[in-house]
Every structure is written in C-alpha cells, then in structure tokens.
Amino acid sequence: MKKTVLVLILGIVLLAVFGTETEAQIPKEATGSMTFYYSGTFKALPMGEERVQLTYENMGLIVGDTGNELLHNTSVRCLGAIHGVKGEFNNNGFCVGTRPDGDKVFWTYQSTGKVGVGAKGTSTIVGGTGKLTGIQGSSEFTDRSLRPAAEGTFQGYSKIKGQHKLP
C-alpha cells in the first residue's frame, strides 16, 4: 500500500512539474497556409447613394492546414474600416492573435474587393509577446464574406499563405 501511494504521489509531482503536454519548438523561419474564420458587427455611415464608410470589429479563429503552423488554433480580434464606392471597397485594420500558449502576435492588413465577390489583400506582422517578441512576417490572403446570420452582423473566412521570421 505504501508503495502504491508513493508511486501515485510521485506521478502527481511529475505531472505538476513537467505538465501533460510538451510544447513544440517554434521554428525561427517558416511558411504556412491557414484559414481564418470570423464573425463580427459593424457600424455604417452612408454617404449618398454610391458611397459608404464602415467600421467593424470581428473575432474568430485561425486553423492551420496541417496543424503545425505558428498560428494554428489562435483566437483573433480585429478592428477595421471599409470605404466603399459603387460596390468596390478598400479595407484595412489591425488584429491581435492569441495563441493557445498565451503568446500574442499583432498585425496590420489591407485589401481591396468587390461586394459579392470577395477581396484580396496582404498583412504585415508588426510584433508579438513572449516567444514571439521581435517576430516579423507577412501574408497574402483571399477573403470571402458569407450571407449574414443576423442583421447588423457579418461572417466569412480568409484563406492565408504567410511566412514568419523570429530573431
């Protein structure tokens, strides 16, 4: 009985010290393909019949194509603005991604598109926290909006191909 209790206590101590998961090493340089699924709300400022300014906030999740990407299972919050004229628009904004380990990555983005068709754009990583301090990177993406689930909301996804470099 004493031996069983000792083994149990040793097991609990080892779990507490070393954890149940081993953290994968983040490569200094890598490329990857991911999908960002999002939903959000917006405020519109109509400017006559042919022009509109929108501000929005969206939140979502990035899922890597292989599961090994730097931002796989990262939750994301973005703030942005769209200026549309005659169905064509320019979109730009800023995002914070929080990885499962709690480290954060920050990026800016810009895109152009057409209502009902989608958009193409680029993003630039501008910083990070923890193991991502000093990170640099960029991506190209295509964005597709879906029919909204409720009035005043939007949903969509972006297919992303990007790269990063750590110091």
DOGU-878701 format. One record per residue (C-alpha): residue in one letter; x, z, y; residue number from 0. Coordinates in steps of 0.25 Angstrom, whole numbers, plus 2048, in hexadecimal, padded with zeros to 3 digits. Layout:
BEGIN
+-----+-----+-----+-----+-----+
! res !  xx !  zz !  yy !   n !
+-----+-----+-----+-----+-----+
!   a !   X !   Z !   Y ! NUM !
...
+-----+-----+-----+-----+-----+
//
This chain:
BEGIN
+-----+-----+-----+-----+-----+
! res !  xx !  zz !  yy !   n !
+-----+-----+-----+-----+-----+
!   m ! 800 ! 800 ! 800 !   0 !
!   k ! 80B ! 804 ! 80A !   1 !
!   k ! 812 ! 7F6 ! 807 !   2 !
!   t ! 805 ! 7EF ! 80A !   3 !
!   v ! 803 ! 7F6 ! 817 !   4 !
!   l ! 812 ! 7F4 ! 81B !   5 !
!   v ! 810 ! 7E5 ! 818 !   6 !
!   l ! 803 ! 7E4 ! 820 !   7 !
!   i ! 80A ! 7EB ! 82C !   8 !
!   l ! 816 ! 7E2 ! 82B !   9 !
!   g ! 80D ! 7D6 ! 82B !  10 !
!   i ! 805 ! 7DA ! 837 !  11 !
!   v ! 812 ! 7DD ! 83F !  12 !
!   l ! 818 ! 7D0 ! 83B !  13 !
!   l ! 80B ! 7C9 ! 840 !  14 !
!   a ! 80B ! 7D0 ! 84D !  15 !
!   v ! 81A ! 7CD ! 84F !  16 !
!   f ! 81A ! 7BF ! 84B !  17 !
!   g ! 80C ! 7BA ! 84D !  18 !
!   t ! 803 ! 7B2 ! 844 !  19 !
!   e ! 807 ! 7A5 ! 84A !  20 !
!   t ! 815 ! 79F ! 84C !  21 !
!   e ! 815 ! 797 ! 859 !  22 !
!   a ! 81A ! 789 ! 859 !  23 !
!   q ! 826 ! 785 ! 861 !  24 !
!   i ! 823 ! 77D ! 86D !  25 !
!   p ! 82B ! 770 ! 86D !  26 !
!   k ! 833 ! 76E ! 87A !  27 !
!   e ! 82E ! 760 ! 87B !  28 !
!   a ! 822 ! 759 ! 874 !  29 !
!   t ! 817 ! 74F ! 875 !  30 !
!   g ! 809 ! 751 ! 870 !  31 !
!   s ! 7FB ! 74C ! 870 !  32 !
!   m ! 7EF ! 755 ! 873 !  33 !
!   t ! 7E0 ! 755 ! 877 !  34 !
!   f ! 7DB ! 75E ! 882 !  35 !
!   y ! 7CC ! 761 ! 880 !  36 !
!   y ! 7C6 ! 766 ! 88D !  37 !
!   s ! 7B9 ! 76B ! 894 !  38 !
!   g ! 7B6 ! 76F ! 8A2 !  39 !
!   t ! 7AE ! 76F ! 8AE !  40 !
!   f ! 7AF ! 768 ! 8BC !  41 !
!   k ! 7AA ! 768 ! 8CA !  42 !
!   a ! 7A7 ! 75B ! 8D0 !  43 !
!   l ! 7A8 ! 757 ! 8DF !  44 !
!   p ! 7A0 ! 749 ! 8E0 !  45 !
!   m ! 7A6 ! 740 ! 8EC !  46 !
!   g ! 79B ! 736 ! 8ED !  47 !
!   e ! 797 ! 72D ! 8E2 !  48 !
!   e ! 7A4 ! 728 ! 8DD !  49 !
!   r ! 7AE ! 734 ! 8DE !  50 !
!   v ! 7AE ! 742 ! 8D9 !  51 !
!   q ! 7B8 ! 74D ! 8D8 !  52 !
!   l ! 7B8 ! 757 ! 8CC !  53 !
!   t ! 7BF ! 764 ! 8CA !  54 !
!   y ! 7BF ! 769 ! 8BC !  55 !
!   e ! 7C4 ! 774 ! 8B2 !  56 !
!   n ! 7C6 ! 771 ! 8A3 !  57 !
!   m ! 7CA ! 779 ! 897 !  58 !
!   g ! 7CE ! 774 ! 88A !  59 !
!   l ! 7D7 ! 774 ! 87E !  60 !
!   i ! 7E3 ! 76B ! 87A !  61 !
!   v ! 7E4 ! 767 ! 86C !  62 !
!   g ! 7F1 ! 760 ! 867 !  63 !
!   d ! 7F0 ! 754 ! 85E !  64 !
!   t ! 7FA ! 75B ! 854 !  65 !
!   g ! 7F8 ! 769 ! 857 !  66 !
!   n ! 807 ! 76B ! 85B !  67 !
!   e ! 806 ! 766 ! 86A !  68 !
!   l ! 80A ! 770 ! 875 !  69 !
!   l ! 7FC ! 772 ! 87A !  70 !
!   h ! 7F5 ! 772 ! 86D !  71 !
!   n ! 7E9 ! 77C ! 86D !  72 !
!   t ! 7EC ! 77E ! 87C !  73 !
!   s ! 7E0 ! 782 ! 885 !  74 !
!   v ! 7DF ! 77B ! 892 !  75 !
!   r ! 7D9 ! 77E ! 8A0 !  76 !
!   c ! 7DA ! 773 ! 8AB !  77 !
!   l ! 7D5 ! 771 ! 8B9 !  78 !
!   g ! 7D4 ! 763 ! 8BF !  79 !
!   a ! 7CD ! 75A ! 8C8 !  80 !
!   i ! 7C8 ! 74C ! 8C7 !  81 !
!   h ! 7C5 ! 742 ! 8D2 !  82 !
!   g ! 7BC ! 736 ! 8CE !  83 !
!   v ! 7B9 ! 729 ! 8D5 !  84 !
!   k ! 7AF ! 71F ! 8CF !  85 !
!   g ! 7B1 ! 724 ! 8C1 !  86 !
!   e ! 7C0 ! 725 ! 8C1 !  87 !
!   f ! 7C8 ! 732 ! 8C3 !  88 !
!   n ! 7D5 ! 739 ! 8C5 !  89 !
!   n ! 7D6 ! 747 ! 8BE !  90 !
!   n ! 7E1 ! 751 ! 8C0 !  91 !
!   g ! 7E3 ! 760 ! 8BD !  92 !
!   f ! 7EA ! 76C ! 8B7 !  93 !
!   c ! 7EA ! 773 ! 8A9 !  94 !
!   v ! 7EF ! 77F ! 8A3 !  95 !
!   g ! 7F0 ! 77F ! 894 !  96 !
!   t ! 7F1 ! 78C ! 88C !  97 !
!   r ! 7F8 ! 78A ! 87E !  98 !
!   p ! 7F4 ! 793 ! 872 !  99 !
!   d ! 800 ! 79C ! 875 ! 100 !
!   g ! 7FC ! 79E ! 883 ! 101 !
!   d ! 807 ! 796 ! 88A ! 102 !
!   k ! 801 ! 78D ! 895 ! 103 !
!   v ! 804 ! 77F ! 899 ! 104 !
!   f ! 800 ! 779 ! 8A7 ! 105 !
!   w ! 7FE ! 76A ! 8AA ! 106 !
!   t ! 7F8 ! 761 ! 8B4 ! 107 !
!   y ! 7F1 ! 754 ! 8B1 ! 108 !
!   q ! 7EB ! 747 ! 8B8 ! 109 !
!   s ! 7E3 ! 73C ! 8B2 ! 110 !
!   t ! 7DA ! 730 ! 8B6 ! 111 !
!   g ! 7CE ! 72B ! 8B0 ! 112 !
!   k ! 7C0 ! 725 ! 8B0 ! 113 !
!   v ! 7B3 ! 72C ! 8AE ! 114 !
!   g ! 7AE ! 72A ! 89F ! 115 !
!   v ! 7BB ! 724 ! 89B ! 116 !
!   g ! 7C5 ! 72F ! 89C ! 117 !
!   a ! 7D3 ! 732 ! 8A2 ! 118 !
!   k ! 7E2 ! 730 ! 8A0 ! 119 !
!   g ! 7EC ! 739 ! 8A6 ! 120 !
!   t ! 7F9 ! 741 ! 8A6 ! 121 !
!   s ! 7FC ! 750 ! 8A6 ! 122 !
!   t ! 809 ! 758 ! 8AA ! 123 !
!   i ! 80D ! 765 ! 8A5 ! 124 !
!   v ! 811 ! 76E ! 8B1 ! 125 !
!   g ! 814 ! 77B ! 8AA ! 126 !
!   g ! 812 ! 786 ! 89F ! 127 !
!   t ! 813 ! 794 ! 89B ! 128 !
!   g ! 81A ! 79C ! 890 ! 129 !
!   k ! 821 ! 792 ! 887 ! 130 !
!   l ! 81C ! 787 ! 88F ! 131 !
!   t ! 823 ! 78B ! 89C ! 132 !
!   g ! 82A ! 77F ! 8A2 ! 133 !
!   i ! 823 ! 775 ! 89A ! 134 !
!   q ! 822 ! 766 ! 89F ! 135 !
!   g ! 819 ! 75B ! 899 ! 136 !
!   s ! 80F ! 750 ! 89B ! 137 !
!   s ! 804 ! 749 ! 894 ! 138 !
!   e ! 7FB ! 73D ! 895 ! 139 !
!   f ! 7EC ! 73E ! 891 ! 140 !
!   t ! 7DF ! 737 ! 890 ! 141 !
!   d ! 7D3 ! 73F ! 893 ! 142 !
!   r ! 7C4 ! 73D ! 88F ! 143 !
!   s ! 7B8 ! 744 ! 894 ! 144 !
!   l ! 7AC ! 747 ! 88B ! 145 !
!   r ! 79D ! 748 ! 88F ! 146 !
!   p ! 79C ! 756 ! 895 ! 147 !
!   a ! 795 ! 761 ! 88C ! 148 !
!   a ! 78E ! 767 ! 899 ! 149 !
!   e ! 78C ! 763 ! 8A7 ! 150 !
!   g ! 798 ! 767 ! 8B0 ! 151 !
!   t ! 7A2 ! 766 ! 8A5 ! 152 !
!   f ! 7AB ! 75C ! 89E ! 153 !
!   q ! 7B2 ! 75B ! 891 ! 154 !
!   g ! 7BD ! 752 ! 88C ! 155 !
!   y ! 7CB ! 750 ! 885 ! 156 !
!   s ! 7D8 ! 74B ! 889 ! 157 !
!   k ! 7E2 ! 744 ! 87F ! 158 !
!   i ! 7F0 ! 748 ! 883 ! 159 !
!   k ! 7FE ! 743 ! 880 ! 160 !
!   g ! 809 ! 74C ! 886 ! 161 !
!   q ! 817 ! 752 ! 886 ! 162 !
!   h ! 81D ! 75F ! 88A ! 163 !
!   k ! 82B ! 764 ! 88C ! 164 !
!   l ! 830 ! 773 ! 88D ! 165 !
!   p ! 83C ! 778 ! 893 ! 166 !
+-----+-----+-----+-----+-----+
//
